[in-house]
Amino acid sequence: MVKMNPVVHFEMPYENHERLSKFYTQAFGWQMKKFGEDMGDYVTASTTETDENKMVKRPGAINGGFFPKTADSPKYPSVVIAVDDIKEAIKKVAGSGGKVLGEPMEIPNVGLYVSFTDTEGNRVSMLQPKNM
């Protein structure tokens, strides 16, 4: 059986983090947390309970995050796929016709992360989680 890599996170752009946080908290009860400039002003969205390793407790549920809209940032939502070995996954993406966008970066206490475009031009990301 072929190992399937799950979608573990979503990402969307934002213009105003206060407005964003108020909307998702009021509309869906999500817990929003904004990080500082050192973390790119990223806002995390907790949509479901997690365990001590920050992994979701309910199978199939995912959490997400929001990044500031800039001239260079994507203008649409994307998903993050968990992989066991990011270097191997990069080879598979490239070998399957995708284009990896830069080198993997370390997200402190989270894991290695890199974005890519698929054969249809969709921006997607991969994460090799620390606690997986």
N, C-alpha and C positions, 0 to 999 in steps of 0.2 A: 504494500500500500504506500502511495506517495504521501510524504509528510506535507500537511497544509499549514501555512503560516497565517495566523489570525490577524484581523484588524483589531488593534488595541487602543487606538486613540484617534481623535479627529482634530483638525485645525481649521480655523477660519480667521479672516482679517477683521480688524476693528478700527474705527476712527476715534471713538471716545470711550475710554475704559469705564468711566463712571456710568454712562448711559447703558453700555453693554452689560455691566454687572447688575445694574438695577433691573434691566429687562429679563435676563435669564433667571435671576433670583425670584422675581415676582411671578413670571410666567410659568416656570418649571420647578422652582425650589432648589435650583443648583447652588452649590457653594462656590463662590468665585474668589480667587486669590491673585492679586497683582504682584508681580516681582519687579525689581528695580531695573535701572539701566544696565547693570552688570549682567542681567539675564534677558536683555533685549526688550524690556517692558512687557514681557509675556504675561498673560493672564490664564491661569489654569481654571478649569471647570470640573468640579467634582459632581458627577451625575448619578453616582451609585456608591455604596459602601465599599471600602477597601480594607485589606488586612494590614498587619504590621509591616509587610514588604511593599505596601502601596499597590498591591495587585487587587483587582476587583473580586468581590466575594461571589457575585452572581454570574454564572456562565453566560457569555454572550453580551454582557453589558460592557460599555467602554466609557472612559472619561475623555476629556478633551482640553483644548487650549485655544487661545486667541493671540494673534500677533498684530502689531501696529501696521496699518496700511501705509505703504511708502510707494514711491515711483517704481521701485524694483521688486516689491513683494507681489506674490500672487494675489489676484483679485477674487478668488473663489475658494470654497472649502476643499480640503483634501483629507485623506486618511493616512494613518500610520500603521504599517504592517510589522509585527514582531518577527524577528529572525534569530536563529541560534548563532549564526556566524555572519557578521556583516560583510566581511571580505569575500566570502563565498557567495553571498547573496548579490553583491555588486557584480561579480563575474556572471552570474545567471541573468541578471537584468540586462547587462551589456550584450551577452550572448543571445538573448531573446529579442533584441531589437530596441531596447530601451536606452536612455542616455542618463548616466549618473551625473548629478549636478554638484561637482566639487568633491571634497574629501570628507570622510566621516568626522564628526565633531563629538567631543565628550560633553554630555550634559551631566553636570555634577549630581551624583546620587541617583541618576536615572539610567544612563548607558550611552552607547554610541549611536549616532543619528546621522542620516544623510538623506537628501531628497533625490528624486529622479523623475524623468518623464517617461511615460509608457509609449507604446507605438502609436497611440492616438493623440499624443500631446498633453495628456492629463498629468498634472503634478501630483506625485505620491511620495511618501517618505517611508524609510525603514528604520527600525530601532532594534538594536541588540541590547535588551534590558540587562541591567546588572543582576537583578534578582530572579532571572528566569532559569 
